[in-house]
């Protein structure tokens, strides 16, 4: 049984629903900015939730490079929300060298997304400014609601999916 099905089964103990929606998070390497895309793949709103991206266990030992001084190399880029800022309760503060990022999400309507850019560097490769999907693999995605926490792991395509309560209306 795969992790998504196990997660869905566990969530059914907390929410009396007939099916499950989902949040899909993807990472894309770019120059000079890398992109995270958080998509609500369901037809209804998801939230409120705390969504955490934790790169501590990434195969590339990834960090956020947001200032010219500090842990990153060459180019740096601070966090910039490019879509869906209104879905957040607050814009997160990211420090240089940080490996986790928490988003306090009020609600993301079905089919909508939150997109932000930031610089991510690896700390073990020969080319620290370029991050591949396989280097992102192993990073954790956690979604915390008022009654449960659901997690997933980024795969080699730099994608992680978590099941969330299904639409009830």
N, CA, C and O of each residue as an XYZ file, in Angstrom:
676
protein
N       0.858     -1.168      0.000
C       0.000      0.000      0.000
C       0.904      1.229      0.000
O       1.837      1.312      0.798
N       0.630      2.193     -0.897
C       1.529      3.341     -0.947
C       1.207      4.352      0.148
O       0.155      4.292      0.784
N       2.144      5.286      0.352
C       2.043      6.250      1.449
C       0.793      7.118      1.348
O       0.186      7.427      2.374
N       0.388      7.523      0.139
C      -0.797      8.360     -0.026
C      -2.044      7.627      0.430
O      -2.901      8.213      1.092
N      -2.157      6.343      0.082
C      -3.325      5.573      0.507
C      -3.337      5.379      2.018
O      -4.394      5.438      2.647
N      -2.184      5.150      2.592
C      -2.100      5.010      4.054
C      -2.505      6.326      4.715
O      -3.259      6.330      5.688
N      -2.004      7.443      4.186
C      -2.358      8.750      4.732
C      -3.859      8.984      4.634
O      -4.475      9.457      5.588
N      -4.450      8.657      3.493
C      -5.895      8.825      3.317
C      -6.667      7.986      4.324
O      -7.661      8.445      4.887
N      -6.217      6.773      4.551
C      -6.886      5.903      5.518
C      -6.794      6.471      6.930
O      -7.765      6.432      7.685
N      -5.625      6.997      7.281
C      -5.468      7.591      8.609
C      -6.322      8.840      8.766
O      -6.901      9.064      9.829
N      -6.407      9.654      7.722
C      -7.214     10.859      7.808
C      -8.690     10.555      7.988
O      -9.410     11.332      8.615
N      -9.151      9.435      7.446
C     -10.566      9.107      7.563
C     -10.977      8.930      9.023
O     -12.154      9.067      9.356
N     -10.029      8.633      9.882
C     -10.332      8.520     11.312
C     -10.626      9.896     11.916
O     -11.324      9.993     12.926
N     -10.092     10.967     11.296
C     -10.290     12.312     11.821
C     -11.436     13.052     11.143
O     -12.121     13.845     11.789
N     -11.656     12.812      9.871
C     -12.689     13.527      9.128
C     -13.648     12.535      8.492
O     -13.221     11.682      7.714
N     -14.945     12.628      8.808
C     -15.923     11.726      8.214
C     -16.273     12.177      6.801
O     -17.259     12.887      6.601
N     -15.481     11.775      5.834
C     -15.695     12.188      4.451
C     -15.684     10.977      3.551
O     -15.283      9.885      3.954
N     -16.129     11.184      2.325
C     -16.222     10.065      1.398
C     -15.000      9.923      0.502
O     -14.836      8.881     -0.133
N     -14.148     10.917      0.429
C     -12.969     10.857     -0.427
C     -11.972     11.897      0.028
O     -12.187     12.577      1.032
N     -10.876     12.024     -0.710
C      -9.854     12.963     -0.289
C      -9.412     13.866     -1.422
O      -9.310     13.459     -2.579
N      -9.159     15.091     -1.049
C      -8.592     16.077     -1.947
C      -7.087     16.027     -1.762
O      -6.575     15.087     -1.155
N      -6.369     17.014     -2.270
C      -4.937     16.980     -2.065
C      -4.250     18.301     -2.263
O      -4.753     19.191     -2.948
N      -3.085     18.418     -1.650
C      -2.174     19.523     -1.885
C      -0.932     18.943     -2.533
O      -0.326     18.003     -2.018
N      -0.562     19.510     -3.662
C       0.608     19.062     -4.408
C       1.631     20.194     -4.388
O       1.332     21.320     -4.786
N       2.838     19.885     -3.922
C       3.905     20.877     -3.862
C       5.010     20.435     -4.806
O       5.489     19.303     -4.737
N       5.408     21.344     -5.690
C       6.496     21.052     -6.625
C       7.581     22.117     -6.487
O       7.305     23.281     -6.199
N       8.813     21.686     -6.699
C       9.974     22.567     -6.684
C      10.558     22.578     -8.084
O      10.690     21.529     -8.716
N      10.908     23.763     -8.571
C      11.563     23.879     -9.866
C      12.797     24.753     -9.767
O      12.728     25.890     -9.300
N      13.931     24.218    -10.209
C      15.175     24.974    -10.211
C      15.124     25.984    -11.344
O      14.662     25.666    -12.440
N      15.586     27.176    -11.097
C      15.617     28.204    -12.127
C      16.737     29.176    -11.858
O      17.337     29.177    -10.783
N      17.014     30.013    -12.856
C      18.060     31.009    -12.690
C      17.447     32.380    -12.930
O      16.843     32.578    -13.984
N      17.561     33.308    -12.047
C      18.278     33.213    -10.780
C      17.392     32.743     -9.623
O      17.876     32.596     -8.500
N      16.094     32.503     -9.882
C      15.182     32.152     -8.795
C      14.650     30.737     -8.964
O      14.364     30.296    -10.077
N      14.521     30.031     -7.845
C      13.875     28.724     -7.820
C      12.411     28.946     -7.444
O      12.073     29.948     -6.814
N      11.548     28.014     -7.828
C      10.115     28.199     -7.629
C       9.497     27.040     -6.872
O       9.764     25.876     -7.171
N       8.665     27.368     -5.886
C       7.819     26.398     -5.201
C       6.379     26.704     -5.601
O       5.952     27.859     -5.589
N       5.641     25.663     -5.952
C       4.248     25.771     -6.369
C       3.420     24.859     -5.469
O       3.646     23.650     -5.433
N       2.467     25.434     -4.744
C       1.584     24.690     -3.848
C       0.196     24.736     -4.457
O      -0.454     25.781     -4.446
N      -0.262     23.614     -4.986
C      -1.538     23.575     -5.701
C      -2.576     22.784     -4.927
O      -2.306     21.681     -4.452
N      -3.765     23.357     -4.804
C      -4.895     22.629     -4.244
C      -5.523     21.878     -5.418
O      -6.171     22.484     -6.271
N      -5.333     20.586     -5.456
C      -5.790     19.778     -6.588
C      -7.244     19.333     -6.455
O      -7.731     18.532     -7.253
N      -7.931     19.854     -5.445
C      -9.333     19.486     -5.232
C     -10.267     20.550     -5.806
O      -9.822     21.550     -6.369
N     -11.546     20.317     -5.655
C     -12.547     21.260     -6.112
C     -13.084     22.142     -5.006
O     -14.026     22.901     -5.231
N     -12.508     22.063     -3.812
C     -12.993     22.888     -2.697
C     -11.819     23.490     -1.932
O     -10.670     23.087     -2.111
N     -12.128     24.455     -1.081
C     -11.092     25.152     -0.321
C     -10.419     24.232      0.689
O     -11.059     23.363      1.280
N      -9.124     24.437      0.877
C      -8.344     23.717      1.877
C      -7.768     24.737      2.839
O      -7.106     25.688      2.425
N      -8.017     24.541      4.102
C      -7.468     25.449      5.099
C      -8.419     25.572      6.259
O      -9.553     25.102      6.169
N      -8.005     26.178      7.334
C      -6.653     26.696      7.564
C      -5.667     25.570      7.874
O      -6.020     24.574      8.504
N      -4.443     25.747      7.425
C      -3.385     24.767      7.657
C      -2.050     25.483      7.826
O      -1.869     26.611      7.367
N      -1.127     24.808      8.491
C       0.275     25.221      8.504
C       0.993     24.231      7.597
O       0.999     23.030      7.871
N       1.589     24.718      6.533
C       2.316     23.875      5.587
C       3.806     24.123      5.810
O       4.266     25.264      5.762
N       4.556     23.049      6.055
C       5.996     23.159      6.307
C       6.769     22.382      5.258
O       6.490     21.211      5.000
N       7.741     23.047      4.658
C       8.704     22.398      3.771
C       9.988     22.295      4.575
O      10.543     23.307      5.003
N      10.463     21.066      4.781
C      11.650     20.824      5.605
C      12.699     20.102      4.759
O      12.538     18.926      4.434
N      13.764     20.803      4.409
C      14.809     20.251      3.543
C      15.955     19.626      4.328
O      16.982     19.278      3.744
N      15.797     19.477      5.646
C      16.848     18.927      6.493
C      17.318     17.558      6.019
O      18.510     17.259      6.081
N      16.396     16.726      5.549
C      16.742     15.367      5.111
C      16.908     15.247      3.604
O      16.947     14.134      3.079
N      17.007     16.368      2.897
C      17.178     16.313      1.440
C      18.508     15.673      1.077
O      19.483     15.798      1.818
N      18.553     14.991     -0.053
C      19.800     14.343     -0.461
C      20.900     15.357     -0.775
O      22.085     15.042     -0.669
N      20.506     16.577     -1.163
C      21.486     17.623     -1.452
C      21.805     18.514     -0.270
O      22.527     19.499     -0.416
N      21.270     18.179      0.921
C      21.470     19.010      2.123
C      21.197     20.477      1.784
O      22.049     21.347      1.962
N      19.982     20.720      1.289
C      19.600     22.022      0.756
C      19.379     23.075      1.835
O      19.004     22.772      2.968
N      19.625     24.331      1.441
C      19.401     25.494      2.298
C      18.774     26.606      1.464
O      18.879     26.616      0.238
N      18.126     27.535      2.144
C      17.645     28.752      1.490
C      18.766     29.775      1.507
O      19.382     30.008      2.548
N      19.036     30.386      0.360
C      20.082     31.393      0.206
C      19.387     32.724     -0.082
O      19.040     33.009     -1.229
N      19.183     33.540      0.960
C      18.373     34.749      0.810
C      19.133     36.058      1.009
O      18.553     37.134      0.865
N      20.432     35.980      1.340
C      21.229     37.201      1.493
C      22.593     37.005      0.836
O      23.010     35.882      0.552
N      23.273     38.122      0.605
C      24.591     38.056     -0.026
C      25.663     37.530      0.917
O      26.703     37.050      0.467
N      25.423     37.615      2.202
C      26.381     37.114      3.186
C      25.762     35.903      3.868
O      24.566     35.890      4.160
N      26.560     34.909      4.116
C      26.015     33.768      4.842
C      26.310     32.447      4.173
O      27.333     32.279      3.510
N      25.399     31.514      4.359
C      25.633     30.123      4.002
C      25.578     29.819      2.510
O      26.200     28.854      2.067
N      24.862     30.599      1.731
C      24.706     30.309      0.304
C      25.909     30.705     -0.523
O      26.886     31.253     -0.011
N      25.822     30.415     -1.830
C      26.910     30.745     -2.752
C      26.386     31.597     -3.904
O      25.228     31.484     -4.306
N      27.251     32.439     -4.415
C      27.007     33.287     -5.580
C      25.683     34.030     -5.491
O      25.539     34.935     -4.669
N      24.723     33.665     -6.315
C      23.454     34.382     -6.412
C      22.590     34.084     -5.190
O      22.597     32.961     -4.685
N      21.855     35.071     -4.718
C      20.899     34.874     -3.629
C      19.582     35.517     -4.046
O      19.577     36.448     -4.851
N      18.488     35.040     -3.520
C      17.170     35.604     -3.796
C      16.302     35.454     -2.561
O      16.146     34.344     -2.052
N      15.736     36.543     -2.068
C      14.806     36.434     -0.944
C      13.482     35.834     -1.408
O      13.219     35.746     -2.608
N      12.661     35.428     -0.463
C      11.344     34.892     -0.774
C      10.483     35.972     -1.414
O      10.411     37.096     -0.918
N       9.833     35.624     -2.513
C       8.905     36.537     -3.189
C       7.662     35.752     -3.576
O       7.738     34.801     -4.354
N       6.523     36.149     -3.034
C       5.259     35.510     -3.402
C       4.829     36.057     -4.753
O       4.698     37.270     -4.917
N       4.609     35.179     -5.720
C       4.211     35.612     -7.053
C       2.755     35.298     -7.357
O       2.194     35.821     -8.320
N       2.137     34.444     -6.538
C       0.727     34.120     -6.730
C       0.164     33.589     -5.413
O       0.814     32.809     -4.717
N      -1.047     34.019     -5.083
C      -1.735     33.472     -3.926
C      -1.362     34.060     -2.590
O      -1.649     33.449     -1.561
N      -0.735     35.222     -2.557
C      -0.356     35.837     -1.281
C      -1.576     36.064     -0.394
O      -1.470     36.000      0.831
N      -2.728     36.329     -0.997
C      -3.940     36.593     -0.219
C      -4.437     35.347      0.518
O      -5.290     35.459      1.399
N      -3.921     34.165      0.174
C      -4.317     32.926      0.844
C      -3.544     32.708      2.151
O      -3.862     31.802      2.922
N      -2.531     33.541      2.393
C      -1.684     33.398      3.586
C      -2.110     34.376      4.677
O      -2.567     35.483      4.394
N      -1.953     33.950      5.922
C      -2.204     34.841      7.053
C      -1.041     35.801      7.252
O      -1.234     36.901      7.771
N       0.165     35.407      6.848
C       1.358     36.238      6.986
C       2.414     35.759      5.997
O       2.430     34.593      5.602
N       3.284     36.663      5.608
C       4.420     36.323      4.748
C       5.524     35.801      5.668
O       5.910     36.491      6.611
N       6.041     34.591      5.410
C       7.078     34.054      6.300
C       8.399     34.808      6.179
O       8.751     35.322      5.117
N       9.109     34.858      7.285
C      10.460     35.425      7.315
C      11.422     34.254      7.137
O      11.335     33.262      7.860
N      12.334     34.367      6.179
C      13.301     33.303      5.914
C      14.695     33.855      6.151
O      15.064     34.896      5.607
N      15.461     33.153      6.964
C      16.838     33.556      7.249
C      17.799     32.778      6.344
O      17.518     31.647      5.949
N      18.915     33.391      6.028
C      19.915     32.750      5.190
C      20.424     31.472      5.851
O      20.772     31.470      7.032
N      20.463     30.384      5.078
C      20.938     29.106      5.596
C      19.851     28.253      6.223
O      20.089     27.099      6.579
N      18.670     28.810      6.356
C      17.539     28.081      6.944
C      17.178     26.888      6.058
O      17.329     26.951      4.838
N      16.702     25.803      6.672
C      16.320     24.611      5.909
C      14.831     24.321      5.946
O      14.355     23.436      5.236
N      14.089     25.053      6.762
C      12.644     24.855      6.837
C      11.919     26.162      6.538
O      12.441     27.255      6.759
N      10.706     26.011      6.032
C       9.868     27.155      5.714
C       8.440     26.801      6.088
O       7.914     25.781      5.643
N       7.807     27.640      6.909
C       6.425     27.404      7.323
C       5.515     28.449      6.697
O       5.792     29.647      6.754
N       4.422     27.977      6.098
C       3.421     28.870      5.541
C       2.141     28.723      6.355
O       1.606     27.622      6.485
N       1.651     29.829      6.900
C       0.402     29.868      7.649
C      -0.705     30.191      6.645
O      -0.920     31.350      6.289
N      -1.395     29.154      6.199
C      -2.377     29.294      5.125
C      -3.776     29.401      5.712
O      -4.217     28.536      6.469
N      -4.462     30.475      5.350
C      -5.846     30.644      5.773
C      -6.736     29.693      4.985
O      -7.485     28.907      5.567
N      -6.654     29.764      3.669
C      -7.447     28.900      2.806
C      -6.945     29.032      1.372
O      -6.605     30.126      0.920
N      -6.903     27.907      0.663
C      -6.583     27.915     -0.758
C      -7.804     27.338     -1.475
O      -8.112     26.159     -1.296
N      -8.507     28.135     -2.282
C      -9.673     27.620     -2.992
C      -9.298     26.453     -3.911
O      -8.157     26.333     -4.358
N     -10.283     25.604     -4.177
C     -10.054     24.467     -5.063
C      -9.528     24.919     -6.412
O     -10.039     25.870     -7.002
N      -8.503     24.231     -6.897
C      -7.908     24.546     -8.187
C      -6.944     25.716     -8.182
O      -6.339     26.015     -9.212
N      -6.785     26.387     -7.047
C      -5.887     27.544     -6.952
C      -4.522     27.117     -6.426
O      -4.324     25.970     -6.024
N      -3.581     28.068     -6.436
C      -2.242     27.750     -5.958
C      -1.558     28.949     -5.337
O      -1.904     30.104     -5.585
N      -0.577     28.624     -4.522
C       0.348     29.612     -3.965
C       1.683     29.348     -4.647
O       2.144     28.207     -4.693
N       2.303     30.394     -5.174
C       3.588     30.245     -5.847
C       4.555     31.267     -5.254
O       4.222     32.442     -5.099
N       5.757     30.796     -4.926
C       6.775     31.730     -4.465
C       8.119     31.353     -5.052
O       8.379     30.193     -5.372
N       8.972     32.368     -5.186
C      10.343     32.158     -5.646
C      11.282     32.450     -4.484
O      10.973     33.224     -3.578
N      12.434     31.804     -4.544
C      13.464     31.931     -3.525
C      14.701     31.227     -4.084
O      14.583     30.458     -5.038
N      15.845     31.463     -3.532
C      17.035     30.725     -3.982
C      17.290     29.562     -3.031
O      17.308     29.726     -1.811
N      17.487     28.385     -3.616
C      17.828     27.177     -2.869
C      19.192     26.717     -3.369
O      19.406     26.614     -4.577
N      20.117     26.439     -2.451
C      21.449     25.934     -2.799
C      21.665     24.584     -2.135
O      21.145     24.316     -1.052
N      22.449     23.731     -2.810
C      22.849     22.490     -2.138
C      24.171     22.759     -1.426
O      24.898     23.687     -1.780
N      24.471     21.953     -0.436
C      25.696     22.174      0.339
C      26.684     21.026      0.210
O      27.708     21.006      0.894
N      26.381     20.057     -0.675
C      27.308     18.932     -0.820
C      27.763     18.706     -2.256
O      28.670     17.906     -2.485
N      27.164     19.383     -3.224
C      27.497     19.142     -4.620
C      28.607     20.031     -5.124
O      29.060     20.949     -4.439
N      29.039     19.737     -6.346
C      30.086     20.537     -6.975
C      29.510     21.842     -7.527
O      30.246     22.813     -7.703
N      28.213     21.874     -7.799
C      27.562     23.059     -8.360
C      26.407     23.450     -7.442
O      25.254     23.111     -7.709
N      26.717     24.158     -6.368
C      25.750     24.470     -5.317
C      24.564     25.314     -5.770
O      23.502     25.262     -5.149
N      24.725     26.092     -6.843
C      23.643     26.985     -7.259
C      22.600     26.286     -8.122
O      21.531     26.846     -8.365
N      22.888     25.082     -8.586
C      21.929     24.322     -9.374
C      21.422     23.167     -8.528
O      22.203     22.350     -8.040
N      20.098     23.106     -8.356
C      19.487     22.067     -7.530
C      18.603     21.202     -8.410
O      17.691     21.702     -9.068
N      18.872     19.909     -8.419
C      18.076     18.972     -9.220
C      16.953     18.386     -8.368
O      16.964     18.487     -7.141
N      15.991     17.774     -9.043
C      14.902     17.119     -8.333
C      15.403     16.042     -7.398
O      14.872     15.864     -6.302
N      16.438     15.315     -7.837
C      16.961     14.253     -6.977
C      17.618     14.821     -5.722
O      17.639     14.153     -4.689
N      18.158     16.049     -5.791
C      18.731     16.677     -4.599
C      17.631     17.140     -3.633
O      17.851     17.208     -2.424
N      16.451     17.455     -4.174
C      15.312     17.849     -3.341
C      14.665     16.623     -2.696
O      14.003     16.738     -1.665
N      14.860     15.445     -3.308
C      14.225     14.242     -2.759
C      14.671     14.010     -1.321
O      15.805     14.301     -0.938
N      13.745     13.479     -0.550
C      13.997     13.264      0.868
C      13.520     14.406      1.736
O      13.337     14.230      2.941
N      13.314     15.587      1.143
C      12.751     16.715      1.895
C      11.344     16.347      2.332
O      10.647     15.597      1.649
N      10.936     16.877      3.468
C       9.619     16.557      4.016
C       8.624     17.674      3.740
O       8.979     18.851      3.683
N       7.370     17.273      3.570
C       6.245     18.194      3.464
C       5.278     17.815      4.573
O       4.850     16.664      4.659
N       4.932     18.772      5.419
C       3.998     18.508      6.510
C       2.858     19.508      6.435
O       3.075     20.702      6.230
N       1.641     19.005      6.602
C       0.465     19.854      6.630
C      -0.241     19.606      7.956
O      -0.655     18.486      8.255
N      -0.371     20.665      8.743
C      -0.975     20.556     10.070
C      -2.311     21.290     10.072
O      -2.382     22.475      9.746
N      -3.373     20.567     10.445
C      -4.689     21.163     10.617
C      -4.956     21.275     12.114
O      -4.085     20.965     12.927
N      -6.146     21.713     12.477
C      -6.495     21.831     13.886
C      -6.504     20.485     14.593
O      -6.320     20.420     15.808
N      -6.718     19.397     13.832
C      -6.862     18.094     14.488
C      -5.874     17.022     14.038
O      -5.869     15.929     14.605
N      -5.042     17.298     13.044
C      -4.127     16.256     12.568
C      -2.940     16.858     11.824
O      -2.988     17.999     11.365
N      -1.880     16.072     11.717
C      -0.733     16.424     10.886
C      -0.528     15.307      9.877
O      -0.492     14.129     10.235
N      -0.395     15.685      8.618
C      -0.196     14.730      7.533
C       1.132     15.076      6.879
O       1.444     16.252      6.689
N       1.917     14.057      6.531
C       3.199     14.354      5.911
C       3.428     13.514      4.669
O       2.740     12.528      4.406
N       4.425     13.953      3.921
C       4.839     13.283      2.693
C       6.315     13.596      2.500
O       6.896     14.380      3.251
N       6.913     12.983      1.497
C       8.326     13.200      1.194
C       8.440     13.553     -0.284
O       7.770     12.954     -1.126
N       9.287     14.521     -0.592
C       9.536     14.885     -1.983
C      10.246     13.734     -2.684
O      11.175     13.137     -2.140
N       9.795     13.430     -3.907
C      10.408     12.357     -4.683
C      11.506     12.922     -5.588
O      11.851     14.099     -5.485
N      12.046     12.097     -6.462
C      13.148     12.500     -7.340
C      12.728     13.516     -8.397
O      13.583     14.115     -9.048
N      11.411     13.722     -8.578
C      10.928     14.758     -9.493
C      10.643     16.057     -8.744
O      10.078     16.988     -9.317
N      11.027     16.128     -7.469
C      10.837     17.299     -6.615
C       9.353     17.605     -6.410
O       8.937     18.763     -6.427
N       8.563     16.545     -6.217
C       7.122     16.665     -5.997
C       6.737     15.928     -4.726
O       7.240     14.838     -4.454
N       5.842     16.528     -3.949
C       5.275     15.878     -2.771
C       3.774     16.150     -2.765
O       3.329     17.245     -3.109
N       3.001     15.144     -2.370
C       1.549     15.270     -2.333
C       1.057     14.786     -0.978
O       1.515     13.764     -0.468
N       0.108     15.538     -0.393
C      -0.536     15.102      0.835
C      -2.035     15.060      0.606
O      -2.595     15.898     -0.101
N      -2.677     14.068      1.216
C      -4.127     13.989      1.184
C      -4.675     14.952      2.224
O      -4.122     15.079      3.317
N      -5.752     15.622      1.885
C      -6.430     16.536      2.797
C      -7.897     16.138      2.846
O      -8.347     15.375      1.992
N      -8.653     16.627      3.813
C     -10.060     16.248      3.879
C     -10.783     16.530      2.562
O     -10.516     17.535      1.903
N     -11.677     15.659      2.194
C     -12.425     15.823      0.957
C     -13.443     16.942      1.088
O     -13.776     17.386      2.187
N     -13.924     17.379     -0.052
C     -14.978     18.380     -0.077
C     -16.211     17.802      0.599
O     -16.561     16.643      0.375
N     -16.860     18.596      1.415
C     -18.062     18.135      2.097
C     -19.310     18.810      1.563
O     -20.423     18.486      1.979
N     -19.132     19.737      0.651
C     -20.309     20.391      0.067
C     -20.191     20.437     -1.426
O     -21.083     20.950     -2.101
